[in-house]
Amino acid sequence: MSKLSFDPIKRMGQCFLQDKNILELEAKLANPKHKTVLEIGPGDGRLTEVLLRHKPKKIFAVEKDYRFIHLLKKKFANAPVEIIEGDILKIKIPEVDIVIGNIPYYISSDIIFTIKDSNFEHAVLMVQKEFAQKMVAEKNKSNYGRLSVTSQIHFDIKLKHIVPRHLFVPIPQVDSAIIILKPTKASITQFDENVIRYIFQHKNQTVRNALLHSKFFEKYELDVLGKFAKRKGRTLSKTECLEISKLLSSV
């Protein structure tokens, strides 16, 4: 792998994957042939190059670091790649079939929940290993929580591959994981999100007691919870969480 064109910026969480086999795996999982692709954070274009070998219809590459823009435009001047300078959290996301990217760990959640309403087939993302494991965690597991529930409401999620930290430059403090997300098209309200948030802030307590910790629910008649009142948050499926929200919103 070629040397980096610029020094990584620590505050932007920049770590660059050095392993060609993992880049190829990401491209294969994306399966971009004849499809439009959104690549988040192409950096110096190393993943973009691999994607192009799989013959996508077009790649929209969104890069926030201005230092890479000229390099990317020069490198892909004759390729079906449109370089977009901007923040993925702030730009209007183009209509695409596939989303891919080795995304900054510190804003992984923000990025994933920003793209959830976009009309794409699937996303292939590199995230922190622990974050990925929380996303796919099952109820009653120690790492099952709010992220697990909200992620699984919005996406069908598969953890496909663990990527050790030494394959990046600079070497991060944690291992990574490749996940595949397929949108479920489910939508939840702000009220639903509040219910899930407050239940899982105290997931080892009963649902009733967890909600009583919040001033948000102090005026609600919690007897409506019925069979859920004495259940602990960590035992609830995503469907049960939404049932609880429906019960509360009815009073």
N, C-alpha and C positions, 0 to 999 in steps of 0.2 A: 504494500500500500504506500502511496506517495506521502511525503511529509506534508504537514499542514501548511497552508498558505499564510495563515495568521495565527497568532497566539490565542488560545481559547480564552473567553471572558468568563471568569468564575461566577459572577453575579447573574449571568444568563444561563448558568447550568450547562455550559458547553463541554460535552465529552464526545469524541468522535470514534466511531466503530472502526477498528482496523482489520477485522477478519472478513475476507472476501466470501468465505463460505456462508457466514451469517447474512451478509448482504444479499447473496443469491437466494438463501432460504426465504428472506423477507419478500423478495420479488416473486418467488414461486408461490408463496402463500397469497400474495396480492392477486396473482393471475391477471395482469393488466392488458393482455392481448386484445387489441381493438377497443379498449375502454378508455374513458377519460379518468385521469388520476389527479388527486390533490395530494401533493407532498408537503408535509409540514416541516419546516426547518431543514432545507437541503444542505446548508453549510457550503462546502466546496464542491458538492455535486456527486459525491462518490456513490450514493444510493441511486441518484438520478441516472447515472451512467448504466448501472445494472438494470434498472427498470426499462431503459430504452432498448436493451437487447431483447426484451420480451414484447416488443412492438406494440406499445400503447397507442391509442389514437392521438392523445394529447396529454401532457403533464402540466398542471398549474403548480408551480413551485413557489411557496410563500416563505420568504426569508426576512427576518427582522433585522439582522445584523448587516448594516449598510456596507461593511467591508467586503462582503461576498458578492454583492450585486453585480459589479462590473465583471468579476471573474466568471460568474454563472452565465451572464449574457454573452460573453465571449466564447465560453466553452460550448454553449448549446445554441449558437447563432443559427446553425443550419439544421436544428432538430425541432421536433414538435413539442417545444417546451416554452411556456410563457412564465417569465420570472415576475413575481409580484412582490414588491418591497412593502412590507408592513407586518403588523402584529396579527397573528391568526385570531386573537381574542377580540380584535377591533374591526377587521375588514369584513366586507360582505363576502361570504364564502360562495365560490362559484358552484354551479351544478356539476356534479361529477358522479362517476360510478363507484370509485374506490378511493379511500383515504389511506395514506401511509405516512409513517414518520418515526424517527427516533427522537421522541419529544422530551423537552426539559422536565426533569422529575418534579421540580418545585411547582409546576403549573399543570401537571398531568390531569388532575381532576377538572381544572378549569377548561382545559382543551377538550376533554372528552364530553363534558356536559355542554360545551359550546356547539359541538358538531352533532349532538344527538337529534336535533330537529332538521338536519340536512337530509336530503333524499338520496342517500348512497346505498350501495349494495352491502358492502362490508368494509371494515377498517383493519389494517394491520399496523399495530403500534408497539414500539419498544418503550417499556416503562420500568420503574423500579420493581424488583422482584417481590418485595413485601407488599407493595401497592397492588400488584397483579393478584397475589394470593388472597388479599382482602376482597378484591372484586369477585372472585369465584368462590369465596368461602361459603360453606353450608351452615344452616342454623345449628346451634349448639356447639359450634367450633369457637375456640378462643378468639380468633380474629374476625368472626362474623359480627358485622355492625352496620351502621348507617350506609357506608359506602357500598357494602355488599348488596343491601336491599335496593337502594336507588339505582345502582348499576344494573342489577338483574331485572329491574322493572323495565329499563330502557333498552337493554341489549341482551341478546344471547351471547355469552362470553366463553371463549376457550383459551386456556393457557397452553400455548404450543411448545415453547422452548425456553429453557433457562440459559442466560448468557452471562458467563463469568466476567467479573469486573476487569480482569487483566487484558481483555480484548479491546479496551478503550484507551484513548489518549486524550487528556490525562486520565489516569486510572481513578475512577470514582470510589467512594467508600462502601458502595453496595453493589450487589449483583443485579442484573437486569432480567427482564422476561419479555418474550414476544407474545402478544395477545391478539386474538381476532374478535372483533365486535360485529354483530349483525343486528341492526336496529329492529326493535319489536314494534315500533310505531305507537307504543303505549304513551299516553300523556297523563301527567298527574298535576294536581293543583298545588298552589302554594300552601294551602291548608294541609294537604296530604304530606308535603315535605316537612311542615312543622311537626305534625304528629310523629313522623318517623324520626326526626331529629331529637325530639324530647324523649321518646321511648328509649332510644339508643344512647342517650347521654347517661342513662342509668340502666343499662341493659340487663344487669344482674338483679334488679329489683322487680317487683310486680309491676305490671303496666299501670295499675292505679297509682301506686306510690311514685313511679317515675313521672307520671303526668302531674301529680300534685307538687312536684318540685318546681314546676313552671308556673309563673304568674299568668302565662297565656291561657292556661286551662283552669284557673282557680274559680271562674264563674260557670264552668260547665258542670252539668249533672252527670257525674261519672258512673252512677248506677247503670247507665245505659250500656256500659261496657259488657255487662252480663258475664258470660263464660270467660271473657278475656281479662277480667279485672285482676285475677290472681295468677295469670300467666306471666312468666318472666320474658322480657324483651328478646333475649337471645334465643328463645325457643320459637319465635314467630317466623313464619314464612312471609315472603313478600305479599302474597295474596291476603294473608291474615292481617298484615299491617294496613293494607288498603281497606279491609273490612272494618277495622277499628276506626279508621278515619271516616268512613261512611256513617258509622253509628254516631260518632261525635258530631258530625256535621248535620245530623238530622234533628238535633235538640237545640 
